[in-house]
Amino acid sequence: MTANVFQMPLPIEYQPQPKKVPTTGKPKGWSYLLAKTLAFSKDATHAIRIQQPDQAVVPSWIKKLIVAGQCNTIFVEDLALPLTDQQQIIELCSLHSVTLINVRKTTDYTAPSLQNVCAGPWLN
C-alpha cells in the first residue's frame, strides 16, 4: 500500500450488499467511491472505486451514477457541491433510492493508531 492510499471499510463495519428492486427482482446495490486518496478494503463486495475527477466534474459524475440505476451508495471524498447541483442530486437520490455520503480523511486525532480515521456522516 502506498503512503497516500488509506484502505478502509466504508463506513466502519459497513459491507455493501446488493438490494433487490421490488418490481424486477434484479439486484441493485453497487457502492461507488469517488476518491483521490481513499479506497475500499480488499474484501468489500459490490464496491467500485473510481479516481475522483476535477471538482467541477464531480456533480455530473454523481448524477450519471445515480441515473444509471445500478447504484445503492455513493461515497465521495471531500464532497463540496454548489447549491443547484446539491438540490438536483438530493432529488435524484430520493427518486432512485441512492444514499450519498461525504467522507473526509482526518488527522485530528493525536494517537498514531487513530491518524487515518475517516469521519462521516454515515447516514443521510
Buried (B, 14 or more C-beta within 10 A) or exposed (E): EEEEEBBBBBBEEBEBEBEEBEEEEEBBBBBBBBBEBBBBEEEBEBBBBEEBEEEEEBBEBBBEBBEEEBBBBBBBBBBEBEEEBBEBBEEBBEEBEBBBBBBBBEEEEEEEEEEBBBEEEBEE
